[in-house]
Amino acid sequence: MNMTQLREKAKPLGVIPAKMRKMELVRAIQIAEGNSPCFGTQDGQCTNVYCCFWADCRRVKA
């Protein structure tokens, strides 16, 4: 997901993207959705294939 898409996803959740970087914004969205803020923490080994951030998360090297 690009930053424009993330900002659009954040709006209805009440997340104000301001000057957040991608990782910060995704984690804020995850929290607002009631999920664990785990984006980028599994070193590409996440098994939650139903997460909308899964593909991006697997590419993140923390």
CORNORLIN-V492073 format. One record per run of one state. SS is the DSSP state (@ for helix, = for strand, . for the rest). FROM is the first residue (numbers start at 0). TO is the last residue. If there is no record, write none. Layout:
SS:FROM:TO
SS:FROM:TO
This chain:
.:0:1
@:2:10
.:11:20
@:21:31
.:32:52
@:53:58
.:59:61
